[in-house]
Amino acid sequence: MSKLENKATKDHSNWTTRNILAINVTYLRHEKGWSQEELAERTGRSVSLISDIENANIGATVDAIDDISQALAWSTSDLIKDHGFVVRKKRVDSKQ
């Protein structure tokens, strides 16, 4: 069982792919201790795009999902799969 699979999980069976992507990106970014700014830099995307994806405000393009999955070292298919992750909203500040 991987480190991430040991975390508390929650049933998201009624969630859309947009919601699942949002929670997965946020969870994995927090696991790495990255700010949204750092993830944006690593993907070549804007901070506002990362924020919109994490808040499920927009449907991400396949290209954006590919860039994010590469930065997080996860497959694209796993990034949009429900792993039951739980995110407690807490800010990860950019590293000084």
C-alpha positions as CSV (number, residue, x, y, z in Angstrom):
1,M,0.0,0.0,0.0
2,S,1.4,3.4,-0.9
3,K,1.9,6.3,1.4
4,L,-1.1,8.1,-0.1
5,E,-3.3,5.0,0.2
6,N,-2.7,5.0,3.9
7,K,-4.4,8.4,4.3
8,A,-7.9,8.9,5.5
9,T,-10.3,8.5,2.6
10,K,-13.8,9.6,1.8
11,D,-16.4,8.4,-0.7
12,H,-16.8,10.9,-3.6
13,S,-19.0,8.6,-5.7
14,N,-21.3,11.4,-6.7
15,W,-18.5,13.9,-7.7
16,T,-17.8,15.0,-11.2
17,T,-14.4,14.5,-12.8
18,R,-13.8,18.2,-12.3
19,N,-14.3,17.8,-8.5
20,I,-12.1,14.7,-8.4
21,L,-9.3,16.5,-10.3
22,A,-9.6,19.4,-7.9
23,I,-9.2,17.4,-4.8
24,N,-6.4,15.2,-6.2
25,V,-4.3,18.2,-7.4
26,T,-4.8,20.0,-4.1
27,Y,-4.0,16.9,-2.1
28,L,-0.9,15.9,-4.1
29,R,0.4,19.5,-4.1
30,H,0.0,19.6,-0.3
31,E,1.8,16.3,0.0
32,K,4.8,17.8,-1.8
33,G,4.6,20.9,0.3
34,W,4.2,23.1,-2.8
35,S,2.4,26.3,-3.0
36,Q,0.1,27.0,-6.0
37,E,2.9,29.3,-7.2
38,E,5.4,26.5,-7.2
39,L,3.0,24.1,-9.0
40,A,2.3,26.8,-11.6
41,E,6.0,27.3,-12.1
42,R,6.7,23.6,-12.5
43,T,3.8,23.2,-15.1
44,G,4.4,26.4,-17.0
45,R,0.8,27.4,-16.2
46,S,-0.5,30.4,-14.4
47,V,-1.3,30.5,-10.7
48,S,-4.9,31.6,-11.5
49,L,-5.3,28.4,-13.7
50,I,-4.0,26.2,-10.9
51,S,-6.3,27.9,-8.4
52,D,-9.3,27.6,-10.7
53,I,-8.6,23.9,-11.2
54,E,-8.2,23.3,-7.5
55,N,-11.4,25.1,-6.7
56,A,-13.3,23.2,-9.5
57,N,-14.1,26.5,-11.2
58,I,-13.2,25.4,-14.6
59,G,-12.8,22.2,-16.7
60,A,-9.1,21.8,-17.3
61,T,-7.9,21.0,-20.8
62,V,-6.2,17.7,-21.5
63,D,-2.9,19.6,-22.0
64,A,-3.2,21.3,-18.6
65,I,-3.9,18.0,-17.0
66,D,-0.9,16.4,-18.7
67,D,1.4,19.2,-17.5
68,I,0.1,18.9,-13.9
69,S,0.4,15.1,-13.9
70,Q,4.0,15.3,-15.1
71,A,4.8,17.9,-12.4
72,L,3.2,15.8,-9.7
73,A,4.8,12.6,-11.1
74,W,1.4,10.9,-11.4
75,S,-0.2,9.4,-14.5
76,T,-3.0,11.4,-16.1
77,S,-5.4,8.6,-15.6
78,D,-4.6,8.4,-11.9
79,L,-4.9,12.1,-11.5
80,I,-8.6,12.0,-12.6
81,K,-9.4,8.8,-10.7
82,D,-11.1,9.0,-7.3
83,H,-8.7,7.9,-4.6
84,G,-11.0,9.2,-1.8
85,F,-8.5,11.8,-0.7
86,V,-9.5,14.3,2.0
87,V,-8.1,17.9,1.9
88,R,-8.3,20.0,4.9
89,K,-8.1,23.5,3.6
90,K,-4.8,24.9,4.8
91,R,-2.5,27.2,2.9
92,V,0.9,26.1,1.7
93,D,2.9,29.2,1.4
94,S,5.5,29.6,-1.3
95,K,9.1,28.9,-0.2
96,Q,11.2,32.0,0.4
